[in-house]
Amino acid sequence: MQRLNFPFPPQRVRSVEGVQQVFDEIRKKWVVLTPEEWVRQHLIEFLIQDRRCPHGLISVEKGLEYNGMKRRYDVVVFDRNAKPVMLAECKAPEIKVTEEVFDQAARYNMTLQVPYLMITNGVQHFCCRIDWEERSYAFLKEIPHFDEMIGRE
């Protein structure tokens, strides 16, 4: 798998009958190691190890409904009251992070209305802070720490 722009690679990788798998610490199971999953697992490790997001407050690949259609988000971080504070959309490294990709994540966020939205392909990361009252957003220089996400800077 390609080297990504994250300091902490997934810890457990194996091959079963020629199929590479990675252990997802959040879902507590082995999953097929696709390029997108490689990015997702790097992001999860980064959020836990570097940004100090509590392991139990991260959700991976859960369903949501948008305009009557069922969709799945990649990663959501919750605060200690189970309110979502960050939505992250992961793409494979070869997928360019375009306005279309950003719009997809923004549509999912219309349902969740989190204050932080992130898009990554593992090489490039974009994170913005959304002000729902002002209907505006600002791109951040770095991914916020958990305390910042929940307003305890």
N, C-alpha and C positions, 0 to 999 in steps of 0.2 A: 504494500500500500504506500501511497505517496506521503512524503513528509509534509506536515501541515504547520501553520503558523500558530501553534499552541505549545506551551511549555510542558504539558503533562499528557503523554500518550496513554491510551487505555492499558490497563494492567494485565488483563487476561485474554489471550488470544489462543485459539487452538484450531486444528484441522480434523474434521471428522468425515471419513470417506471422501476425501479430496475437497471438501467444502470448508472454507475458513469461517470461523465463528468468533465472536467477541462476547464476553460476559457483560451484560448490562446490569450494573449495580443498582439501578433504580427499579427496573422491572424484575430483577432477581432471576434472570434466565439467559441462556445462550441464544444469540441471534445471528443470522447470516451476516457476514461482514461484507456489505456492499460499500461502494465509495461514499454514499450518503451516510450510512451507519458509522463509517470511520470518522466522518466529520462530527456526527452527533455525539459519539462517545468521547472524542477529544473535548468537545464543548462541555459535556457533563463533568468530566474530570477537572477542567479549568474552573467551572463555576464552583465546584466543591473545594478544590485545593487552593485556588488563588483568590477567588471572590468570596469565599467563606459562606456560600449558600448551604444551608443545612440539607443534608442528603434526603431527609424525609419531606422536604418542602419542594421537591422537584418532581414534576410529572412528565412522562415521556409517551408520545404517540397515543394520545387520547382523542376521542371523537368530540366534535362540536357541530352545531348546526348553524349554517349561514344562508339566509334567504331560502329556507326550506330544504336546503341541500346538506347532506352529511359530509363533513370534512374531517381531517385529522391534523392536529398540530404536532410539531416536532418536540419542542421542549417548552414547558411553562414553569416558572418559579413563583411560588406562593409566599405570602407573608405568614406570620404566626397565627393569623385569624382565618386562614384558608382563602384569602383574597388574592387573585392573580396579580403579580406585579411586573413580570417580564414574560414576553412571548418571543421565542427564538425559532426562526425558520432555517433549516439546514439544507444545503444543496451539495451535490457532489463537487469535488474540486474542479472538474472540467466545465462546470456550469458557471457562466458569467453572472455576476450579481448585477442585474439590470433593473430598470424602473419597473418592468413587468413582474419580476420576482418580488420587489419591494411592495408593489400593489397587491400581490397575492397575500402576503403577510398582513398588510394593512386591512384587507377585507376580513381576514380571520379575526383581527383585532377589533373590528366593529362589534363582534359578539362579546369578546372578553373585556375590552376597554382597559387594557393594562397601561401603566404609565411608561413602560420601557419596551421598545420593539427592537429586535435584533435580527439581522440576516447575515449568514456566513456560508462560505463555501470551503472553509478551512484555511484558505489562503488570505482572503479578504474578509474583514468583519466590519459591519456597519451597525451602529446602535444609535437610536434616537430616543429622546425624552418627549413624551406627548403630553400636551396640556389640553385636556378635553374641554375645559371651560372656555379657553381662548380659541379652540379649534386650530391649534398650531403645533409644530414640532421643531425640535432642534437636534441636529446630529451631534453626538458626543465624541470626544477625542479617544475615549476608552470605555470599555465595558464597566459599568458601575459595580462596586462591591455590594454585598447583600444589605449591609446597614444603610447604604445610600438608597437602594431600591425601596426600602421600607420607611425611609424618611428619618433615619437615626444616624446622620453623618458624623 
